[in-house]
Amino acid sequence: MVSVDLFSDTVTRPTPAMRRAMAGADVGDEQQREDPTVNLLQDMVAELLGKEAALFLPSGTMCNQVAFAVHCRAGDEILLQEQAHPLLFEVGGASAMTGALLRPVIGAGGFFTGEQVRSATRPPVYYMPRTRAVSIEQTSNVIGGVCWPLQQIEDVCRVAHASGLVTHMDGARLLNAVVASGTTARQFAAPFDSVWIDLTKGLGAPVGAVLAGRRDFIEEAWRFKQRFGGAMRQAGIIAAAGVYALRHHIDRLAEDHARARKLAHGLAELSGITLDPTRVETNIVVFDVRNSGLDGESFNARTLASHGVRFSVLGPTAVRAVTHLDITDDGIDRALEAAHAAVSR
Ligand SMILES: Cc1ncc(COP(=O)(O)O)c(C=O)c1O
């Protein structure tokens, strides 16, 4: 049985107070734009991100796919980091649904530069794909929850706009970056034509994500929400969890970050485990178990069997731990005991 679940921050269960907010939500027909709680959530996110309008969608994946569909035509190219979510985990959605090509840009530590965007942007000749968009993931998930610095974002977006590209932020964990860096959500969002936040990661809501941008962008996004089957009915029941999370669960992300740092420092002391704890900026800890003689799967199987501690396995010997609302200080201690036992056997 899993007792400490570090698999992802998506495993959280709604708190009793969040459930009460959901049960008491005012609702209406969301597809007709008549759900007052969905409308409130959209207004709150537009305000938070400093954008004209926002759109509630069932998932972050749909936010990426709807944004790509609005921005691109078939044959267009989107630049993004080589381990970005749409490249790894969206089943080729950009090509399947929009016909867009995803082109990885390999940058130091997971970040690319404005100069790299300039050189990756194809000349406007009729026999090449049109480079149309650049997408940035804040924080970068598989890289280890690291935050794009604001200056680098501004550099990338300035060059992108000067080259005629549109800019998109996958902000699944943008609020983790906000809490970790002290940079506001508006500052991070300002250079982007489209940006979204997930409600189901650190914020701890059960369903949904919110995409924001200019009013005309969001009007067009509504068309794809409908086309992809993302328009809902009495969705205020789930939007209420998002409203609650935005009011009560942002500042507490600092606790997740502190626990991730504690975990990282503890893991770094174990022989057989390799990681640089100074790279842990938010709630994600990626480490390598190669020197323990174990692969990632057997490390995870051992911690699960002995202590009920679940990690996620990213590669042959790469393992990830994610802290969240349901992880306590005791959970971190138990995870460290489990890791110690696994590599000592
Ligand atoms: C960086 C990033 N983008 C997008 C997504 C997709 O979000 P969702 O699970 O809400 O579809 C995830 C989910 O893990 C993610 O980590």
The ligand as an ORCA input file, in Angstrom:
! r2SCAN-3c Opt
* xyz 0 1
  C       4.706     20.634    -17.554
  C       3.382     19.994    -17.763
  N       2.607     20.418    -18.763
  C       1.401     19.888    -18.989
  C       0.906     18.901    -18.186
  C      -0.450     18.340    -18.475
  O      -1.352     18.681    -17.510
  P      -2.688     17.807    -17.272
  O      -2.261     16.611    -16.480
  O      -3.569     18.735    -16.511
  O      -3.222     17.454    -18.602
  C       1.681     18.403    -17.135
  C       1.175     17.310    -16.285
  O       1.902     16.623    -15.604
  C       2.964     18.977    -16.918
  O       3.762     18.535    -15.936
*
